[in-house]
């Protein structure tokens, strides 16, 4: 940090110095006698030691008063000239945006549960980077727009972790093809009596009905396009989509995966798909995600081969957040430097003047 102390109106100080010089000249050229009675034969008095001591004290304190007055004038001038400091300091921030794009399918629940835990740890290390969340199934909903409000991001991830924790308790052998809220109510043995709750009604409504309200499921193209749309165009920032899915598309997509990839590439967004364990041996599903990653400059990862922590570290290594340095200049006036001296000098001046008057009486 660089620090400078400057004067806003230096001409005031110059004027005060000129004024002090004029006062000194006026004191030197003043008439010796303005009032009182002239007494003859004072030479005898002046020869006494008592007179000489008083006269010396008088002249000493008189000069001292004049010097104190000059210093006081100077300090008042500096105060009026407005002393201030200029601080220059550099701040660093990271210019990366991360969008977590999550497939709502039940077959991706384990992956989603783990990626949420990993993202909670990741968010705690972010600095000025933005993080957002979109989930999709038959439709896509942005739960959290890109934001650097990490407390709210962690709060949202906690709610999502609560949800996927409950999903993990479901015995899917009893589901008979049910999905969403109906599956949760009928398949989870410890939730069958209506004890299924999530703290946030907003999150609950999205997870149980909002994204499954239309025909179809796992519409990847629509999900990726929705996530890509969350990024602002024209910003010089590193843009990343972390996509969790099984790529088991069921239904007609408004935007196909190749179209979504082209849209992401146009906005300079890299997509990093993470394939659920259910597609480990389904090459046609895996190839679609590999192509999506390749088209955008990203990398595909199998959840079977890597933990979400390992995948997050690999993505971090491939997308180092650029550090931007910005210089900030702040100005602050400093009356507190001068005012204490003035408060000390004023009583000293009154004390000296009182002392001289006592001797003259």
C-alpha positions as CSV (number, residue, x, y, z in Angstrom):
1,X,0.0,0.0,0.0
2,X,1.3,3.4,-1.0
3,X,0.5,6.4,1.3
4,X,1.0,10.1,0.6
5,X,0.0,13.1,2.7
6,X,-0.9,16.2,0.6
7,X,-2.5,19.6,1.0
8,X,-5.6,20.4,-0.9
9,X,-5.2,24.2,-0.9
10,X,-1.5,25.0,-0.4
11,X,-2.0,28.7,-1.4
12,X,-3.7,29.2,2.0
13,X,-0.4,28.3,3.8
14,X,1.5,30.6,1.6
15,X,-0.9,33.4,2.4
16,X,-0.6,32.7,6.1
17,X,3.2,32.9,6.0
18,X,3.0,36.3,4.2
19,X,0.5,37.5,6.8
20,X,2.8,36.3,9.7
21,X,5.7,38.3,8.1
22,X,3.6,41.4,8.0
23,X,2.6,41.0,11.6
24,X,6.3,40.7,12.6
25,X,7.1,43.9,10.8
26,X,4.2,45.7,12.4
27,X,5.3,44.6,15.9
28,X,8.9,45.8,15.2
29,X,7.8,49.3,13.9
30,X,5.1,50.0,16.5
31,X,5.5,53.2,18.5
32,X,7.1,52.8,21.9
33,X,4.6,55.0,23.8
34,X,0.9,55.0,23.0
35,X,-0.6,55.4,26.5
36,X,0.5,56.2,30.0
37,X,2.7,59.0,31.5
38,X,6.4,59.5,30.6
39,X,8.5,59.7,33.7
40,X,11.9,61.5,33.9
41,X,15.1,60.1,35.3
42,X,14.2,56.4,34.9
43,X,17.8,55.6,34.4
44,X,18.3,55.0,38.1
45,X,15.5,52.5,38.1
46,X,16.8,50.7,35.1
47,X,20.1,50.1,36.8
48,X,18.6,48.0,39.6
49,X,18.9,44.3,39.3
50,X,15.2,43.8,40.0
51,X,14.2,45.9,37.0
52,X,16.7,44.2,34.8
53,X,15.3,40.8,35.7
54,X,11.7,41.9,35.2
55,X,12.6,43.5,31.9
56,X,14.4,40.4,30.6
57,X,11.5,38.2,31.6
58,X,9.1,40.6,29.9
59,X,11.0,40.6,26.6
60,X,11.5,36.9,26.7
61,X,7.8,36.1,27.2
62,X,6.8,38.8,24.7
63,X,8.9,37.2,22.0
64,X,7.6,33.8,23.1
65,X,4.0,35.0,22.7
66,X,4.8,36.3,19.2
67,X,6.3,32.9,18.2
68,X,3.4,31.0,19.6
69,X,1.0,33.3,17.7
70,X,2.9,32.7,14.5
71,X,2.8,28.9,15.1
72,X,-0.9,29.1,15.8
73,X,-1.5,31.1,12.6
74,X,0.4,28.5,10.7
75,X,-1.5,25.6,12.2
76,X,-4.9,27.3,11.5
77,X,-3.7,27.9,7.9
78,X,-2.8,24.2,7.5
79,X,-6.2,23.2,9.0
80,X,-7.9,25.5,6.5
81,X,-5.8,24.2,3.6
82,X,-7.2,20.7,4.4
83,X,-4.5,18.2,4.9
84,X,-5.4,14.8,3.4
85,X,-3.8,11.4,2.7
86,X,-4.0,9.4,-0.5
87,X,-3.8,5.6,-0.2
88,X,-3.2,3.4,-3.2
89,X,-3.7,-0.3,-2.7
90,X,-4.0,-3.2,-5.1
91,X,-6.8,-5.8,-4.7
92,X,-6.9,-9.2,-6.4
93,X,-10.0,-11.1,-7.4
94,X,-10.7,-14.1,-9.5
95,X,-12.7,-13.9,-12.6
96,X,-14.2,-17.4,-12.9
97,X,-17.9,-18.4,-13.1
98,X,-19.1,-21.9,-12.2
99,X,-22.5,-23.2,-13.0
100,X,-23.6,-26.6,-11.5
101,X,-26.0,-28.2,-13.9
102,X,-27.7,-31.2,-12.3
103,X,-29.9,-33.9,-13.9
104,X,-32.9,-34.7,-11.6
105,X,-33.1,-38.3,-12.6
106,X,-33.2,-40.8,-9.8
107,X,-30.3,-42.7,-11.3
108,X,-28.1,-39.7,-10.8
109,X,-29.0,-39.2,-7.1
110,X,-25.8,-40.7,-5.7
111,X,-23.7,-38.6,-8.0
112,X,-25.7,-35.5,-7.2
113,X,-25.4,-36.1,-3.5
114,X,-21.6,-36.4,-3.7
115,X,-21.1,-33.5,-6.0
116,X,-23.1,-31.3,-3.6
117,X,-20.8,-32.2,-0.8
118,X,-17.8,-31.5,-3.0
119,X,-19.2,-28.1,-4.1
120,X,-19.8,-27.1,-0.5
121,X,-16.0,-27.5,0.1
122,X,-15.2,-25.8,-3.2
123,X,-17.4,-22.7,-2.5
124,X,-15.6,-22.2,0.8
125,X,-12.4,-21.6,-1.1
126,X,-13.8,-19.1,-3.7
127,X,-12.8,-15.5,-3.7
128,X,-14.9,-13.1,-5.9
129,X,-15.8,-16.0,-8.1
130,X,-19.5,-16.5,-8.9
131,X,-21.4,-19.8,-8.5
132,X,-24.8,-20.8,-9.7
133,X,-27.1,-23.9,-9.8
134,X,-29.6,-25.2,-12.4
135,X,-31.4,-28.5,-12.2
136,X,-33.3,-30.0,-15.0
137,X,-35.5,-33.0,-16.0
138,X,-38.4,-32.4,-18.3
139,X,-37.8,-28.6,-17.8
140,X,-34.8,-26.7,-16.4
141,X,-35.1,-24.3,-13.5
142,X,-32.3,-22.0,-12.2
143,X,-32.3,-22.4,-8.4
144,X,-29.4,-20.0,-7.9
145,X,-28.3,-17.4,-10.5
146,X,-24.5,-16.7,-10.6
147,X,-23.6,-15.0,-7.4
148,X,-20.7,-14.4,-5.1
149,X,-22.9,-14.4,-2.0
150,X,-21.3,-17.6,-0.7
151,X,-23.4,-17.8,2.5
152,X,-26.5,-18.1,0.4
153,X,-24.8,-20.5,-2.0
154,X,-23.9,-22.8,1.0
155,X,-27.4,-22.4,2.4
156,X,-28.9,-23.6,-0.9
157,X,-26.4,-26.5,-1.2
158,X,-27.4,-27.5,2.3
159,X,-31.0,-27.7,1.3
160,X,-30.2,-29.7,-1.8
161,X,-28.0,-32.0,0.3
162,X,-31.0,-32.5,2.6
163,X,-33.1,-33.4,-0.3
164,X,-30.7,-35.9,-1.9
165,X,-30.0,-37.4,1.4
166,X,-33.7,-38.3,1.6
167,X,-33.7,-39.6,-2.0
168,X,-30.8,-41.9,-1.1
169,X,-33.0,-43.6,1.5
170,X,-35.6,-44.7,-1.2
171,X,-35.9,-48.3,-1.9
172,X,-36.4,-48.2,-5.6
173,X,-37.5,-51.8,-5.8
174,X,-40.9,-50.6,-4.5
175,X,-41.2,-47.7,-6.8
176,X,-42.8,-49.5,-9.8
177,X,-41.6,-46.8,-12.2
178,X,-42.7,-43.8,-10.1
179,X,-40.7,-40.6,-10.0
180,X,-40.6,-37.3,-8.1
181,X,-42.8,-36.6,-5.1
182,X,-44.9,-39.8,-5.7
183,X,-41.8,-42.0,-5.5
184,X,-40.6,-40.3,-2.4
185,X,-44.0,-40.8,-0.6
186,X,-44.4,-44.4,-1.6
187,X,-40.8,-45.8,-1.8
188,X,-39.0,-44.5,1.3
189,X,-40.0,-46.7,4.2
190,X,-39.3,-44.1,6.9
191,X,-41.2,-41.4,5.0
192,X,-44.3,-43.3,4.2
193,X,-46.3,-41.6,7.0
194,X,-45.9,-38.1,5.6
195,X,-42.8,-37.2,7.5
196,X,-41.1,-36.1,4.2
197,X,-40.1,-32.4,4.8
198,X,-37.5,-30.0,3.4
199,X,-36.8,-26.8,5.2
200,X,-37.4,-24.5,2.2
201,X,-40.9,-24.7,0.6
202,X,-39.4,-23.1,-2.5
203,X,-36.8,-25.9,-2.9
204,X,-39.4,-28.5,-2.0
205,X,-41.8,-27.3,-4.7
206,X,-39.0,-27.3,-7.3
207,X,-37.7,-30.7,-6.5
208,X,-41.1,-32.4,-6.2
209,X,-43.0,-30.8,-9.1
210,X,-41.3,-27.9,-10.8
211,X,-39.0,-29.7,-13.1
212,X,-41.2,-32.7,-13.8
213,X,-44.3,-30.8,-14.8
214,X,-43.8,-31.5,-18.6
215,X,-43.5,-34.8,-20.5
216,X,-40.1,-36.3,-20.8
217,X,-37.1,-36.6,-18.5
218,X,-33.3,-35.9,-18.6
219,X,-33.6,-33.5,-21.5
220,X,-29.8,-32.7,-21.6
221,X,-29.9,-30.2,-24.4
222,X,-32.5,-28.0,-22.7
223,X,-30.6,-28.3,-19.4
224,X,-27.2,-27.3,-20.8
225,X,-28.7,-24.5,-22.9
226,X,-30.5,-23.2,-19.8
227,X,-27.2,-23.3,-17.8
228,X,-25.3,-21.6,-20.6
229,X,-27.9,-18.9,-20.7
230,X,-27.1,-18.0,-17.0
231,X,-23.7,-16.6,-18.0
232,X,-23.5,-13.0,-19.1
233,X,-22.2,-12.4,-22.6
234,X,-19.2,-10.2,-23.3
235,X,-17.6,-10.6,-19.9
236,X,-13.9,-11.6,-19.8
237,X,-14.3,-14.4,-17.3
238,X,-13.6,-18.1,-17.2
239,X,-16.9,-19.9,-17.6
240,X,-17.5,-23.5,-16.6
241,X,-20.5,-25.8,-16.5
242,X,-20.2,-28.9,-14.3
243,X,-22.9,-31.3,-15.7
244,X,-24.1,-34.4,-13.8
245,X,-26.3,-36.7,-15.8
246,X,-26.9,-40.3,-17.1
247,X,-27.7,-38.9,-20.6
248,X,-30.8,-41.2,-20.6
249,X,-32.9,-38.7,-22.6
250,X,-36.6,-39.6,-22.7
251,X,-38.7,-37.3,-24.7
252,X,-38.4,-34.5,-27.3
253,X,-35.8,-31.8,-26.6
254,X,-36.5,-28.2,-27.6
255,X,-32.7,-27.8,-28.0
256,X,-30.6,-30.8,-29.0
257,X,-27.3,-31.6,-27.3
258,X,-25.2,-30.5,-30.4
259,X,-27.2,-27.2,-30.5
260,X,-26.6,-26.7,-26.8
261,X,-22.9,-27.4,-27.2
262,X,-22.6,-24.9,-30.1
263,X,-24.4,-22.3,-28.0
264,X,-22.0,-22.9,-25.0
265,X,-19.0,-22.7,-27.3
266,X,-20.3,-19.4,-28.8
267,X,-20.3,-18.0,-25.3
268,X,-16.9,-19.4,-24.6
269,X,-18.2,-21.9,-21.9
270,X,-16.5,-25.2,-21.2
271,X,-18.8,-28.1,-20.3
272,X,-17.5,-30.8,-18.0
273,X,-20.0,-33.7,-18.0
274,X,-19.8,-36.3,-15.2
275,X,-21.5,-39.6,-16.1
276,X,-23.5,-41.5,-13.5
277,X,-22.5,-45.0,-12.7
278,X,-25.6,-46.3,-14.5
279,X,-24.0,-45.5,-17.9
280,X,-20.6,-47.1,-17.3
281,X,-21.2,-49.8,-19.9
282,X,-23.6,-47.8,-22.1
283,X,-21.2,-46.5,-24.8
284,X,-23.9,-44.7,-26.7
285,X,-24.8,-42.7,-23.6
286,X,-21.2,-42.0,-22.8
287,X,-20.2,-41.0,-26.3
288,X,-22.8,-38.3,-26.3
289,X,-21.4,-36.7,-23.2
290,X,-17.8,-37.1,-24.5
291,X,-18.8,-35.3,-27.7
292,X,-20.5,-32.6,-25.7
293,X,-17.3,-32.0,-23.6
294,X,-15.1,-32.1,-26.7
295,X,-17.2,-29.6,-28.6
296,X,-16.9,-27.0,-25.8
297,X,-13.2,-27.6,-24.8
298,X,-14.2,-29.5,-21.7
299,X,-13.4,-33.1,-20.5
300,X,-15.8,-36.0,-19.7
301,X,-15.4,-37.9,-16.4
302,X,-16.9,-41.2,-15.3
303,X,-18.2,-41.2,-11.8
304,X,-17.2,-44.9,-11.6
305,X,-13.5,-44.0,-12.2
306,X,-13.1,-40.8,-10.1
307,X,-14.6,-39.5,-6.9
308,X,-16.3,-36.1,-7.1
309,X,-13.4,-34.6,-5.1
310,X,-10.9,-35.9,-7.7
311,X,-13.0,-34.6,-10.6
312,X,-13.3,-31.2,-8.9
313,X,-9.5,-31.0,-8.5
314,X,-8.9,-32.0,-12.1
315,X,-11.4,-29.3,-13.3
316,X,-9.6,-26.8,-11.1
317,X,-6.3,-27.7,-12.6
318,X,-7.6,-27.3,-16.1
319,X,-9.3,-23.9,-15.4
320,X,-7.2,-21.8,-13.2
321,X,-9.0,-18.7,-12.3
322,X,-7.3,-15.7,-13.7
323,X,-6.2,-13.2,-11.0
324,X,-7.2,-9.7,-11.8
325,X,-5.4,-6.8,-10.0
326,X,-7.2,-3.6,-9.5
327,X,-5.7,-0.4,-8.0
328,X,-7.9,1.6,-5.7
329,X,-7.2,5.1,-4.7
330,X,-8.8,6.5,-1.5
331,X,-8.6,10.0,-0.1
332,X,-9.1,10.9,3.6
333,X,-8.9,14.3,5.2
334,X,-6.7,14.5,8.3
335,X,-7.9,17.3,10.7
336,X,-7.0,15.1,13.6
337,X,-3.3,15.7,12.9
338,X,-3.6,19.5,13.4
339,X,-6.5,20.0,15.8
340,X,-4.7,18.5,18.9
341,X,-1.8,21.0,18.5
342,X,-4.2,23.9,18.3
343,X,-6.0,22.8,21.4
344,X,-2.6,22.6,23.2
345,X,-1.3,25.9,22.0
346,X,-4.4,28.0,22.8
347,X,-4.2,27.5,26.6
348,X,-0.4,28.0,26.5
349,X,-0.9,31.3,24.7
350,X,-3.5,32.5,27.3
351,X,-1.2,31.4,30.1
352,X,1.8,33.4,28.7
353,X,-0.4,36.5,28.2
354,X,-1.7,36.3,31.7
355,X,1.8,35.9,33.1
356,X,3.1,39.0,31.3
357,X,0.1,41.1,32.5
358,X,0.8,40.1,36.1
359,X,4.4,41.4,35.8
360,X,3.2,44.6,34.2
361,X,0.8,45.5,37.0
